[in-house]
């Protein structure tokens, strides 16, 4: 796995907690599709490519909303395979339900 993909996966894990507590500002049903559309628009400030460039150079001006858009944009990429490396978690889950 490339360093960028590992970093993005780490961000997803960290941001999951942030998103869970930020429900009052982000409504998954209403906002996800709109943000995803913006990440696909190369002229938009929330363009995935623009955000990824800012993220990879450690741009400290990235807002929580920018990072959320980056995470949402990543879910549309072929590299996004959320269930490909959860072998240990599946083993734990299966032990629980035996």
C-alpha positions as a Python dict, from the first residue, in 0.01 Angstrom:
ca = {
    (1, 'X'): (0, 0, 0),
    (2, 'X'): (130, 341, -82),
    (3, 'X'): (208, 591, 189),
    (4, 'X'): (-74, 822, 77),
    (5, 'X'): (-334, 545, 96),
    (6, 'X'): (-213, 438, 441),
    (7, 'X'): (-230, 799, 556),
    (8, 'X'): (-582, 844, 422),
    (9, 'X'): (-698, 523, 590),
    (10, 'X'): (-553, 650, 917),
    (11, 'X'): (-739, 976, 872),
    (12, 'X'): (-1062, 789, 806),
    (13, 'X'): (-1022, 600, 1131),
    (14, 'X'): (-943, 915, 1328),
    (15, 'X'): (-1212, 1122, 1162),
    (16, 'X'): (-1481, 861, 1225),
    (17, 'X'): (-1495, 974, 1586),
    (18, 'X'): (-1497, 1338, 1483),
    (19, 'X'): (-1779, 1283, 1235),
    (20, 'X'): (-1981, 1087, 1489),
    (21, 'X'): (-1975, 1381, 1729),
    (22, 'X'): (-2027, 1640, 1455),
    (23, 'X'): (-2375, 1521, 1362),
    (24, 'X'): (-2530, 1862, 1420),
    (25, 'X'): (-2330, 2011, 1131),
    (26, 'X'): (-2311, 1715, 894),
    (27, 'X'): (-2618, 1518, 798),
    (28, 'X'): (-2515, 1207, 607),
    (29, 'X'): (-2842, 1178, 415),
    (30, 'X'): (-2850, 1539, 307),
    (31, 'X'): (-2484, 1628, 272),
    (32, 'X'): (-2292, 1322, 149),
    (33, 'X'): (-2408, 1336, -216),
    (34, 'X'): (-2360, 1712, -239),
    (35, 'X'): (-2008, 1697, -97),
    (36, 'X'): (-1921, 1399, -319),
    (37, 'X'): (-2034, 1596, -626),
    (38, 'X'): (-1812, 1887, -522),
    (39, 'X'): (-1510, 1658, -480),
    (40, 'X'): (-1558, 1543, -841),
    (41, 'X'): (-1573, 1901, -977),
    (42, 'X'): (-1216, 1999, -1064),
    (43, 'X'): (-1303, 2370, -1049),
    (44, 'X'): (-1450, 2352, -698),
    (45, 'X'): (-1241, 2430, -389),
    (46, 'X'): (-1348, 2091, -252),
    (47, 'X'): (-1206, 1906, -553),
    (48, 'X'): (-1056, 1579, -429),
    (49, 'X'): (-732, 1640, -620),
    (50, 'X'): (-694, 1991, -475),
    (51, 'X'): (-765, 1871, -123),
    (52, 'X'): (-528, 1576, -158),
    (53, 'X'): (-246, 1807, -270),
    (54, 'X'): (-308, 2032, 29),
    (55, 'X'): (-322, 1736, 264),
    (56, 'X'): (-1, 1576, 138),
    (57, 'X'): (195, 1896, 202),
    (58, 'X'): (49, 1920, 555),
    (59, 'X'): (-151, 2235, 484),
    (60, 'X'): (-248, 2358, 831),
    (61, 'X'): (-533, 2567, 690),
    (62, 'X'): (-742, 2259, 605),
    (63, 'X'): (-1069, 2285, 793),
    (64, 'X'): (-1266, 1997, 942),
    (65, 'X'): (-1507, 2036, 649),
    (66, 'X'): (-1217, 2011, 401),
    (67, 'X'): (-1096, 1690, 564),
    (68, 'X'): (-1450, 1552, 563),
    (69, 'X'): (-1475, 1631, 190),
    (70, 'X'): (-1138, 1459, 135),
    (71, 'X'): (-1265, 1147, 313),
    (72, 'X'): (-1590, 1147, 117),
    (73, 'X'): (-1403, 1200, -210),
    (74, 'X'): (-1178, 906, -131),
    (75, 'X'): (-1479, 673, -104),
    (76, 'X'): (-1532, 723, -478),
    (77, 'X'): (-1181, 609, -572),
    (78, 'X'): (-1102, 254, -691),
    (79, 'X'): (-836, 230, -418),
    (80, 'X'): (-1108, 258, -152),
    (81, 'X'): (-1159, -96, -26),
    (82, 'X'): (-1285, -61, 330),
    (83, 'X'): (-1318, -433, 396),
    (84, 'X'): (-993, -556, 242),
    (85, 'X'): (-775, -541, 552),
    (86, 'X'): (-999, -622, 846),
    (87, 'X'): (-900, -985, 889),
    (88, 'X'): (-824, -946, 1260),
    (89, 'X'): (-1148, -760, 1323),
    (90, 'X'): (-1346, -1035, 1149),
    (91, 'X'): (-1172, -1300, 1358),
    (92, 'X'): (-1262, -1112, 1677),
    (93, 'X'): (-1620, -1066, 1561),
    (94, 'X'): (-1650, -1437, 1480),
    (95, 'X'): (-1514, -1533, 1825),
    (96, 'X'): (-1779, -1316, 1986),
    (97, 'X'): (-2067, -1485, 1804),
    (98, 'X'): (-1964, -1851, 1837),
}
